[in-house]
Amino acid sequence: MKGQGSDVLLEAKNLRVVRGGSVLVDVPSFVVRKGDVLAVIGPNGAGKTTLLQALAYLLKPFEGTVFFEGLEVAKGISVLDYRRRLAMAFQEPLLFDTTVYQNVASGLKIRGMTKRLMRERVDEALGLFGISHLADRSARTLSGGEAQRTNIARAFATNPALLFLDEPFNALDQPSHEALVKDLRDIVKKTDITVAFVTHNRLEALQLATAVAAIQKGRITQFGSVEDVMNDPKNSFIASFVGMDCMLPARILSCDGNCFVADVKRGTIEGVGDFQIGDRVTLCIRPENVALSIRTTRNETSVRNLFPARITSVVPSGPFYKVELDCGFPLASFVTAASVKQLSLREGGEIFASFKATSVHAVRRGDTEQPTLAGGTDVTSA
Amino acid sequence: MDLIFEGIKKAFWLIVTFDAEVMGITWLSLKVSGIATLISLVLGISSGTVVALTRFPGRKLTIGVINTGMGLPPVVAGLFVSIMLWRSGPLGFLGILYTPTAMIIAQTVIATPIVMGVSLAAMQNLPPKLRLQIKALGATRLQMIWIMIKEAKLPLLAAIMAGFGGVISEVGASIMVGGNIKGYSRVLTTATVMETSRGNFDVAIALSIILLLLAYLINLVLTHVQQRERPR
């Protein structure tokens, strides 16, 4: 399994980047394991790109030490040798003014590779990224998607031990974006390459990553496997990033062992978690965990939370419909097209919404910052 | 009206028959300005690149001086080179005042700041992250500079054209340090000045047509260069 190995490929210690008196990145410890596909997520200006550039020794000056395969960069291994084991593709393709072939070959040329070997490697990279037919085209004539494929193929061709991608899909239109993410996922699977990529996009992270690092205001706020971060986001930014759209500020009213009752504006919600009475929390409820029914079923199920609701909107959202509800507090539910018909869901209709206490994810407010309010509007829908 | 008509007719005749004197003057012009441009390219591109890619105290001031130098009046360059090469001047022992060599030096002094300024702008116009991308591809410092010069080749071509265009058409410095000696240091511009003052409009017109043709060719290439798009 990817991401489960214990082989540390890259380790950074006490990484700090300070510019003009403000700390852009302050990361005491950062580890990339062999075979990891690490998604670095965070709001705009959180320091994602800065972190990546510092890790790649492209940024000067910064404090801290980076170890690559156990060797300290600039001591055990020269910065140039280290950089030649890495590759980086930026958000803008930054192609050279020559053909696609020459672009993809540029990293190999810099390494002084023989023409024959170079052709082999470039042809392979062109093939993997589906741009063989563009080999002789001038980079100047490429579409956005083609240019970005060339960019990543150029990074890939050097056969890097670690590939850094800095929001590589951001500038693409939706179809090119989806196609490239899908291809990249296949390539990563096929080649077992280690990747660290910066993203704004939840789907990209879910489709590609084995591990997630969340960075906010220059600090790592959560680091773990995709499953851990998805199911147990540590704060409201991460929760909103991983898709817990419905977030309610609440105060803990009572606790009973591992269960709590929290007061939202007009009602109480039961959830699971270890809190103190009076704690201020954010409750996150995934729309896919909210069920809708026409009749109240309070006495017949184990569901702890059940509310009469008014439907405020019914919008198609990919394969589902997203039904937005007003239960005195806002709530959302994902349902299938069949359910929309069967329950005759429509704007203004009345319905019962229910979800289990175990579907309520609570994040303590106060001990985690609220970057969603402090400028992290890039992925939040709240 | 006759004056102009006859002048143009004779001028064309001088050109199509490859009149020896006109061709000699043209060739010397191309040689002096060509060599001066070549020298200024080496000096200007390298120094312009260094200024563009490094940060040092007084950098802004340096850029200001370079930009001022781009507009250096040829007569000032001529005066400066004349003083340097004057018999009793610091380089008087060389004895090269009133020679084509002196003209090359003067024209190099004129063209170098132009090439430097355009190279500087060309380098600064490259995407700022391009340097990071080249470094990330594993380039050494020298490889990086070389790749950046290659990336800026189109605007650098403009630097060549601007430098050459500047010196082939200047007259002040060439007359001051070259002396406009017949068959030795006479170039298109100095000859045009002299022939006009003598009333030999046919020769002056012929020389001007050649000069215009050269200017037109330069602009043609420049326009072509400027119309090309950057890669993504």
Boltz contact constraints between the chains, C-beta under 6 A:
constraints:
  - contact:
      token1: [A, 58]
      token2: [B, 132]
      max_distance: 6.0
  - contact:
      token1: [A, 58]
      token2: [B, 135]
      max_distance: 6.0
  - contact:
      token1: [A, 58]
      token2: [B, 136]
      max_distance: 6.0
  - contact:
      token1: [A, 83]
      token2: [B, 138]
      max_distance: 6.0
  - contact:
      token1: [A, 84]
      token2: [B, 138]
      max_distance: 6.0
  - contact:
      token1: [A, 88]
      token2: [B, 136]
      max_distance: 6.0
  - contact:
      token1: [A, 90]
      token2: [B, 129]
      max_distance: 6.0
  - contact:
      token1: [A, 93]
      token2: [B, 232]
      max_distance: 6.0
  - contact:
      token1: [A, 94]
      token2: [B, 127]
      max_distance: 6.0
  - contact:
      token1: [A, 94]
      token2: [B, 129]
      max_distance: 6.0
  - contact:
      token1: [A, 94]
      token2: [B, 130]
      max_distance: 6.0
  - contact:
      token1: [A, 94]
      token2: [B, 133]
      max_distance: 6.0
  - contact:
      token1: [A, 95]
      token2: [B, 231]
      max_distance: 6.0
  - contact:
      token1: [A, 95]
      token2: [B, 232]
      max_distance: 6.0
  - contact:
      token1: [A, 97]
      token2: [B, 151]
      max_distance: 6.0
  - contact:
      token1: [A, 97]
      token2: [B, 231]
      max_distance: 6.0
  - contact:
      token1: [A, 106]
      token2: [B, 137]
      max_distance: 6.0
  - contact:
      token1: [A, 107]
      token2: [B, 137]
      max_distance: 6.0
  - contact:
      token1: [A, 110]
      token2: [B, 137]
      max_distance: 6.0
  - contact:
      token1: [A, 110]
      token2: [B, 138]
      max_distance: 6.0
  - contact:
      token1: [A, 110]
      token2: [B, 139]
      max_distance: 6.0
  - contact:
      token1: [A, 110]
      token2: [B, 143]
      max_distance: 6.0
  - contact:
      token1: [A, 139]
      token2: [B, 231]
      max_distance: 6.0
  - contact:
      token1: [A, 140]
      token2: [B, 229]
      max_distance: 6.0
  - contact:
      token1: [A, 140]
      token2: [B, 231]
      max_distance: 6.0
  - contact:
      token1: [A, 147]
      token2: [B, 232]
      max_distance: 6.0
